[in-house]
Amino acid sequence: MSRRMRGVVVLAALACGLAVGSCWAVWPLVWQKSSQSAFEPGRLDHLSLSDAGEIALLPETALQLDAEGESFVWSLAESRQGEIYAGTGPRGKVFRRGADGKWTLALETGEVAVTALAAAPDGSVYAGTIPGGRIFRIAASGFQVGPAIETGERYVWALRALPGGELVAATGSRARLLKYSDPGSIPPSKPDVMLESEEDHLLCVMRMPDGTLLAGSAGHGLLYAIPLAGPTTVLFDAPQEEIRALARDGDVVYAAAQTGPHVFPSSRPAPASASQPAGTVGPPPAAPRTAAPQGAATTSSAHPERPDRSAPPRVPTAEPPALPKTPPPPPAPPRAPVRFARVGPNLSQAVFAILPSGVAQQVFTSDQDVLLSLVAMTDGGVAVGTGQSGQCFLISREGRLTRWVHLEEGQALAFLRTQAGELLVGAGNPARVRSLGPRLATTGTLTTEALDAGGPARWGVISWRLRGEGLARVSSRSGNSERPDATWSAWSSPAATAAGSAIESPPGRYLQAKVELRATPGQASPVLESLRMAYLPANAPPSVDSLEISSPAVDLYGEHREPSQRERDKQAELMKKRPPPGMRRVKWEASDPNRDRLSTQLYLRESREKAWRPLLDGPTGSNEYEWDVRNLPDGAYRVKAVVTDAWSNPPGTERSASRESDLLVIDTGPPVLSPLAVASASGTVTVKTSAEDSTGVVLTFEYALDGADWTPAAPKDGFADSRREELELSLGGLSPGEHTLAVRARDDSGNAALARIVFEAKP
């Protein structure tokens, strides 16, 4: 069937009461959907899809903040008092949600983006920015307190407040981990350098229960472990260039790693020059590497040298330029489904689970461009936020993968699990904050792709399997265009029973199903495990795509060639594939649009005959036949292959197709050589003869004098191209006396005739 159809032949007992007309196939087919790959081409609204092909309702999403004038919510944090903070760009603002649930503007940094937020034990919140590399303090009252901390770096990518009140900042373009012992002091205290790496940036930082800090880098994708006491080590070296996000579920650390140029989405490409006005971001000026302070850890990568990557990943710099007013563009084509797996060939982005033993397992990869955020889930595992389509995924503790929430926005940039158990996500394009759950969406809809029967078809029953409490309402529609349009039928009424209900849609080529899931209030989501639709295609005729008869394994010129070894090997391989002299190999290719089982009968006819006679004793399911032609009279023949689908259809409904071969000349007899006529005069001997073939063409003459090797000779007219050819040899320089001459003629079937004569050469 078509490239998108997933069909399997089922027993005739599944005909589901359909009457079989004179032009319809007898065996119904079934579209069976019960796997991730089968459901992926469809559209999922408020539904999740697991790698086991199970579909369930998503958490209910609610809009919390729409940051007008901003494009991205880069960071989220919750203060000790339960207030929520959101850092945005490209105008570098911080918004605050108070106890009343209302959002207010808490801080304008004058920077491009607030890329990091951290809540301190004293109730204050710190905001890290780019490209100025500053850290601002927002007091528990919700207002900025004191001057900003100048880190001396261009980029503050992550912040972490420690239980003792210290603040840790991960920076670039020098990859340093800075610790401020008293970040709230005025003036701000000088930092201790906990780590100065030869990497380009430190993008994320996380604290383990024992106080060890983990920091992920950009450059070579290193995950550093910085303990309270002892040397810094590399915990994990990723195949990708960057470790963008970290999360912890129990004693398992998850790291989102990816190739560098796509870490951050952008509304337009970042400027390339470092000498730009304030408020823009570009590659920073080269900064000399300085030795690490006493007690700081300096590490080097085991990777080979690579070009300098001190420039940050692309970051939005401003709003996109205004576009001229033009007519609205046509609707965009449907977005390709997000493909995901535990392992796969796409190594540009992946999530790794790092076990306490240090073993790292790849647990997720997808065809999305960017992995942006991670968060641990309350029931175990982690959620992964991606860019370009706002798709989020779940990774369970058991390694099960689920295509989860699909945001209306373009990117899922930051997650936050609040003290009250609320899960928030900061999104980009546009800048919004949404809550996910804890309640389920009331309904969710699966709409399958338009399933193609390959031609006119009638529909049987539709059935499905549902696990858990709740219900599924399943309907269908049909049409004859690949994309559903106004010519399609309306959606049918819901099917009556999951065990199997007749599809009410009218016959057509394409069928589409819609499944609406509903949960029972207070219960977990029902799970759709499979969807099955039977159909009966019209019986289209098969086709004979090719019919060839190979020539015999005869090399007329092999004795006189001086080919290279390569040419000799090629000729030898070709000769192996051909049948021996006297045999022909008939080969044909046939196909059937219904994928019916085909059988073939071969027929033979001489060119002067009118009737075809069977070449085989009966039909064959093969597509090759070895044919002995030695008992056939010489002549010109044609072979006809007749292919039928009778094995798959009842009498009266079968269809057939035929194809005739090119003209085949059978020539088993050699040419007839006339007696050799010899005339000798003045030391020169002239030999004349002719060769005539009753069926084929005389192609070659050869002669051998006195037992020497065969020597090719041209016919009298210079062209060996007809049934009768004449030969005239002039042999000079012969010694006087008796000589023996042999002449050989071959036709185009390799048949040879030989004549000999003994003569006297005169002086």
N, C-alpha and C positions, 0 to 999 in steps of 0.2 A: 504494500500500500504506500501511502505517501511517506515523505521523510519524517513526519511528526507523529505518525500513528504508531501506537504500541498495541498490537493486536495479537491474540493467540487463538488458535482454532479450538473450539470446544465441541463436545459430543452433540450428536443430532438431537439428543433428548433435551437440549437447552434451546430448541427452536422456539420455545415459549408460545406455542399456539399460533405462529405465523403461517398463513397459507403460502405455499410455494407456487408462484406463477411460472409460466412457461419461460420467462427470461431471467429468473432469479436463481442465485446459487442455492444449493441445498444446505450447505454447512454454515450456520451462523458464526460470526466472529464476535470477539469481546474486547472492548477497551477496558483494561484492568489497571487501576491506579491505586497503588499501595506502597509507593516508595518516594523518597525525596525527589529523585530525578523525574518521576512521573507527574508530581504535583507542581514542580517548580515553574513550568511554562505558564501556569494559570495565574490569576490575580487573587491575592489574599488581602482581605480588608478586615482588620481587627482580629486576625488569626495568626497563630505561630505555626511553623513547620519544622519538625525535627528531622534529624538525619535518618531516623527509622521510618519516615513517611507519615508520621502522626500529626494531625492538625487539631489545634485547641484554641480556645479563646484567649485573647491577650488581656493584660491589665488595662483598666480604664485610664485614659490619659486626660489630664486637665491642664489648661493653660494657667500658669502662675504669673509670668511676667512677659510682657511684650515691650522690649526696650526700644522704643521708637528712636530713630536716628542712629542706632547702632546696628552692626552686621553680625557680631559674634558674641556669644557668652563663653569666654575662655575658661573661667574658673568659678568654683562654688565653695562656700565654707559656711559652717554654722558656729555661731558664738556660743559661749557657755550658757548664755541666757536663752538660747533657742532661736535667736534671730538668724535669718538667712541672708548671706551676702553673695552677690553675683558680679564678677569682674568682666568688663566688656571691651570691645574695640569696634571701629578704629579710632574712637575718641577717648579711650582710656578712662571710662567711668566705673564707679562701683555703686550698685543699687542694694538697698537694704529692705528686707521684709520684717516688719515688726510683729509684736504679739497679736496685733489686730488683723494680721494677714495682708496689710497694705504695703505696697512698695514705694520707697522714696529714694531720691538721689542722695547718697551718703558722701560721695567723694568724686571730684574731678581732678585727675592727676596731671592733665596736660600732655600725657603720653599717648602713644598709639594703641597700646593694649595692656590690660591688666591680666597677665598670664598666670598669676599665682595668687592664692589666698590661703591664709592660715589663721586659725583661731587659737589664741593664747589662753593659758589657764586663768589669767586675771580678767577675762571677759573682753579684752581688746582683740582686734582683727588686723592682720598685716596684709598688705597688698603689694605684690611685686610687679614691676612693669618693664616694658621694652619700648623704645630702644635706649632709654636713659639709664636702665639698670638701677632703678631706685626702689626703695621699700618704704611704703607709707603706713603709718599707724592710725587706726581708727579706734577710738576709745569705746568703752562699753556704753557711753552715752550716745554713740552713733556719729561723732564728729571727729575730724582729724585733729590729732594731738602732736605738736612738735614738728620740727623739720623732717623731711624725708631722709632716710639713710642712703648715702651715696656708696654703692658697692664698689665703684671703680670698674665695673663691667658694663657691657652694653645690654646684656639680657639676663633677666631673672626669670628662669623657666619654672621653678618649683620652690615652695616654702614648706617648712615643717616646724611646728611649735613643739618643743619638748616639755615633758612634765615639770621640769625645774624652772620653766620660764625662758629657757634659751630658745633662740630662733635659728634655724638652719636654712640656708639659701643655696640652691643649685643654679649655677650661672654659666654664661658663655659671653664672649667668644673664647675666653679662657675657661676651660672646664674646671671650675673650682667649686668646692663645697665649703661654704663659709658659715661659721657659728658665731652668733652674737650672744654673749652671756647676759647682757642687760640691754635688749633692743629698745626698751622704752625710756632709756636715760636721755637727758638733754644736756649737752649734745650727745648724739648717738655714740655708743662705744665702738672701739675698733674690733674687727672680727678676728677670730682664730681661723686659720686655713686648715681645715680637717683633711682636705684632699685637693691636690693640684695634679691633674692628669694631663697627659699628652694628647688626650682626645680634644675634640673641638668644642663640645658643649656637654653639660650635664642637664638632662631634660626632665628627670623625675627623681623623687626621693621618698623613701618610706621607712618607718621605724618598726623594727621587730620587737616582740615582747621582752627580749633580754637587753634591749637598748641598742642593739646593732642597727646601724643605718645602711640601707641599700640605696644605691644611686645608679641610674641608667644613663649611658652616654650616647652621644652622636659622634660618628667618625668611624668606629669599628664595632659598634654595638656591644659594649662591655657593660656588665652589671657588677659593680663594686660592692664589697661588704666592708664597712668601716666599724669595727667593734669599739666598745668603750675603752678597752685596753688591748694592746696588741697591734700587729701590722695590718694594713689594708690588703685585701686580697681580691682577685677577680673571681666572683662566684660563677659567672656564666659568660661565655663568649658566643654571641649570636651570629648566625650566618649573615644576618642583615646588618645594615650600617648604623641603625639607631634603635635604642630601646626607649620607646615613647611613654609607656605607662606601666605602673606596677599595681598589684593588688594581692591580698593575702587571704586565703581560706584555711583556717587552722594552721598547720605547719607547712602548707604548700604555698609557694610564691608563684604568682603568674606574671609573666612579662610579655608585653605587646611589642614586637620588634618589626621593623620594616626598613625598606630602602629609603635613603635620605631625601631626595628631591620632593617628595610628596607628603611630608609629615603634616604640614599645615595647609588648609585650603586658603585660597586668596581670591579677593574680588578682582584683582588684576595682578600681572606680574610685578614683583618687587623691583624698584630701580636698581641699576647695576653699579651706580657710582657711590663711593663712600662719602664724598664731599657733597652732601645734600643738606637742604635747610632742615631745621628742627621740625620734628613731627613726621618725618619719613624714615623708612628703614631700608638699609642696603648693606652690602658687605662692610663691616667695620674696618677702620684702618688697622694695618698690621701692628700688633702689639708685641713687644719683645717678651720672650719667655724669661721669667725670673726664677731663681731658685726658690724652692719651697721653704717657708719658715721652719724654724726648729720645731720638730715634733710633727710636722705635716707629712703626709704620705705622698710620694711621687711615684707614679707607675708609668710603665711604657707598654706598648702593645706588641704582641707577638706577630701581628700581621705584617706583610710586606709594606714597604713605603708606598704611599699613594699621594695624589695631589692634595694640596692644602684645602681644607673644607671649613675654614674658620667662619665663613659666611653662614648665617643661620638658615634654617629651612625657610621657605617662602612664607611671608606673613602679610596679611592685608594691610595696606598703607593708607587707604582713603576710600571714599565712596567711588563706585564706578563713574566714569564721565557720563554726562547726560547724552542720551541718544536723540538724533533728530526724529521728529514725529513721522512715523511711517504707518501704513496699514498694518493691522495685527497679523502676525505670522500664522501660517496654518498650524493646526494642532500637531504637537510633537508625536512621533510614533511611540507605541508602548515601550516602556523601559525594559531592557533585557533583564531576565531574572537574575538575582544574586546567587551565584553558585558557591557552595561552601563545603568543606570536608575536614576531617581530622588531619589528614596528610594529603599532599598533592604536589603537582609539579610547580605551582606558583610559589616561589620562595621570596617574592618581593615583600610579603607581609605574613606574619604568623604570630600565634600566641603559644608560649611555652609554659609548661608546668614544671617548676623546679622543686624536686623532692628534698626532704631533709638530708638525704644521702649525697646530694649534689647532682644527681642524675636529672637531666632536662629532657622532657618529652614534648614533642610538638603535638598540641591538642586542637589546633584550629588553623585553617587558612581559607581565604576566600578570594574572589576575583575583584573585590573592592580595592580602590586605589590607596586608601589610608586607614590605619587603625589609630584611633585618637584617644580612647579612654577605656579604663577598666574599673569595675567596682565589684566587691564581694557581695553575694546574695545571702539573705538571711537563712535560706534553706540549703545553703551549700553551693559551691561553684562560683562562677563570676559571670558578669555581663560585659560584653565588648561593644563599644561604640565606634562607628566607622564614619567616613566622610563620603562625599559625592552623592549619596542617596539617603542619608540619615538612617541607615539600617543598623539595628542592634541585634546581637546574638547572645545566646546563653550557652555556657559550658558547664555541665553538671560535674559533680565530684567523680562520677563514674565515667566521665569523658563523653557523655552524650551531647550532641550539638543541636541547637534549635535556632532557626531563623525567627527572631523575636519581634520586638516593636519596630515599626517602620514609621519614623517621624515625618511630619509634613515638611519640616525644615531640611536643609541640605546636609548638616553635619551634627553628629552627637559628640560634642567637644569635652564635656565634663560631667561626671556623676557625683552625687552626694547622697549618702545614707544618713538621715537625720536621727537625733536622739529618740524621736517618737516613732521611728521605723519607716518614715516617709522616704521614698526614693525619688530624687530629683535629677533631671538631666538638663544641662545647659547646651543649647543648640545654636547653630549658625545658619545664616542665610534663610530667614532673618534671625536676629538675636532674640531668643526666647528662653524661658525656663518652663519646663513642664514637669508635672508629677506623674509618676507611673504607679497605679494601684493605690491602695491594696485591693480595691474591689475590681471584679472582672467587668469587661465590656458586656453590655446586655446581649448583644448579638454580634456575630461575625459572619462574613460571607466569603465563600470560595467560588470563583467563576473560572471554569476550566478554559483552556484554549479551544479554538474551534477544531474539533476532531474531524479528520478527513477520512472518508470511506473510500476515496479514490475514484468515485463515480456515483451514480444514483444508488440509493440504498433505502431500505426500510428498517425501522427501528423495532427492537424487541423489548426487553425489560431493563429497568434500571434498579440496582440494588446497592446497599451500602452496609458497612459495619460500624456501629457506634458503641463506644465503651463509656461507662459512667452514667451519672444522672444528667438529664437534659434531653433535648430532642434536636432532630435535623429535618429541615424542610427542603426537599429536593425537587427542582423543576428543570425543564429543558426547553430549548428552542432550536430550530433548524433552518437551513438555507442552502443556497448554491453558490454563494460568493465566499472567498477565503476569509474576508473580514466581515463580521456581522454588520449589517446595515438595515435600511428601511425595508428591503425586500425579504428579510428573514421573518419567520413567524414570531408571534408574541410568546412570551414566557408561558409555559403551560401551568396548570394548577399543580400544587405539590403532589408528589407521588404518595400513594396511600400507605405503603408498608415498606420497611427496610429490606424485608426478605425478597422482594421482587414485585415491581409494579410495571404495567405496560407504559412505554414511553408514548405520550400523547402527541408529540410533535409530528408534523407531516413528513413524508419521505423527502429526501434531499441528499446532497453530497456531504454536507457538514452538519455536525451536531455539537451543541454546547450545553453543559450542565451548570446549574447554580445550586450550591448547598449553603443554606443558612443555619448556623449553629446557635442554639439558645441554651443557656445554663439554667438549672433549677436554682431559685434564690437561696443563698446561703450554702450552696454546694460547690464543689470543684467543677471545673470546666468539663463538659463531655469531650471525648476524643474521637475524631473521625479516623478510622484505621484504613478503610478502603472504599473505593467507589468503582462500580462495575456497570457497563452499558453494553448490551448486545445489539447487533445489527446484522442485516442480511443484504449484502451488496448485489446489485444486478450482475449477472454472469457476463462479463465482457470476454470477447474472444482472445485467445492467445495469439502470439506472433512468433514467426520463425525469423530470427534476427540475422542469421547467417547460415550458409550451407557451402561447404568447401570439400573438394576432393583432391587429395594430395597426389603429386606426381611420383613415379617410382624412384627408387634410389639408384639413379644412373648418372655417372659422371663421364660425359663423352670426351672430355678434353684433359682429364686428369693425368694421362700418361705424358703429356707434352708440356705441362706447366712446370715452372720453377718457383712455386710460391714460397713465401716466408713461413716460418713455423707457426706464426699466429694465423695466417691464412689457412694452412693445412689443418690446424686444430678447429678452426671455424667450419671448414668443409666437412671434416670428420663428424662434428657434432650435428651438422645439418643432415648428413647421410643417415645418422642414427635415428633421426626423427621421421625419416621417410620409410614407407613400407618397402620390402624387397621387390625386385622385378616380378611382375605377374600379380602383384597385390596393389590394392588401392585402399586408402583410409578415408572414409566418409565421416565428416564431423559437422555438427550443426549446433546452433545455440537457439533456444526458445525461451520465452518468458510469458507470464500470465499476470495481468493486473490484479486478479483476485487471489493470486498466490495458490492457484489450484495445482494439484498434482497432474503432470502432463505425461502423455505417452506419444510415441512416434512410430509411424509406419513409413517405410521407404519403398518407392516404386521406381521401375526402370522402363525406358522406352528408347528404341533405336530411332534415329531421326526420320526414317522413312515410314515408321509405324504410327498408327493413330492411338492405339490402346496402350495404357500403362499396365504393367504386370508387377506383382509384389516382388520386392527384392528380399524381404524378410519373411520368415514363417509366420510372424505375428507382431503386434506392437511391442515396442521396447521402451523402458524408462531411461535407457542410456542416451547419450548424445554422441556416440562414436560407434563406427562399424568397420571392421576389417573385411574387405571384399576381394575375393579371388576372381580375377577376370580372365584367367587362362582358358577357361572353357567357353568363353564368349567368342562368336565370330568377329573378325575384324570389322570395325565400323565406327560410326559416330553415335554417341548415346547421351541421354540426359537422365539425371536422377532427380526425383521429386520427394521431398519430406513433407508429410502431412501430420500435423501436431493437433491433438485433441485433449480437452479437459474432461473426457467422459469418466475417468476414474473418480472425479470429485463431484459429479453432477448426475442426476437421474436421467434415464432415457428421455429424449425429447428436449432436454434443456442444455445438452452439451454444445460447445462451440469448438470450431476448428480453424486452422490456418495452414497454408501450404507455401512452399517455395521451391523453385526449380533451380538446378545447378547450371553452371555454364556447360557448353558442349564438351563432352569427354570423348576423345578419340582412343579407341582400343586397337592396338596394332601389335600382334604377337608374332607375325611372320617377318623374316628378314627381307631386305631388298633382293632383287634378282640381278646378278652380275652377268653381263654378256661375256662370251669367251674373250680372253686377252688376245689382241692382235699385235704382233711384234714385227717391226721392220728395222733391219740393220744396214747401215751404209756409212762408209768413211769414219768408222770409230764411234758413231752415235747410234743409239738404239731408241726407236720411238715405239711407245706402247699405247694402244687405244682400247678403251672399254666403256661401258655405260652401266648405270645402276638404276633400277626402277622399283618403286615400292607401291604396293596396291592401295595402301591406306594413308601412310604418313609421308613425311618429307625426307629425302636423302640429305643428311647433314654433313657427313664427313667422308673423305677418302684418305686412305693411308697405304703406304707400300713399304715392303721390306726386301732388300736386295741381298741375296746370298746369306740369308739368316741374320742380317744385322737388325738393329732396333727399328721399330716402326717409325716412318717419317710421314707427317701430314702432307697432303697434296690438295691443291685447289682444283675445283671442277673447271672445265674448259671455258665456261662463260664467266668464271670468277665469283659466282654466287651459288651457294648451296641452299636453295630455297624452293625447290619443287620436287615433285614425285620422281621425275626422271632427270638425271644429271649425267653428262658425259665427262670422261677423264682422258686426257692426253698427256703422257709423260715423255720427256726427252731426257735420256740417260747418256751422258757423255763420259769420256775418260775410262771406258771399260777395257780391261785387258782382253786380248783375243782369247776365244775359247768359250766353254760352256758356263752359263750363269742361270741362277734360279731367281725368279721374281714372284712375290706374293702381293696381291692387292686386296684390301679390305674396305667395304662400304658399310656405314651404319645409318639407320634411320633415327628419327627424333624420339623413338621409344627405346633406343639402345640395342635394337636387333641388328646383328651383323651378318654379312655375307662375305665369303672368302673365295678367291680364285688364284690358281698358281700356274706358272708356265716355265718350262726350261727352254732356253734358246742359246744360239751361238752368236757371239759377237765377232764380227769380221774385223780384220786389221785395217 
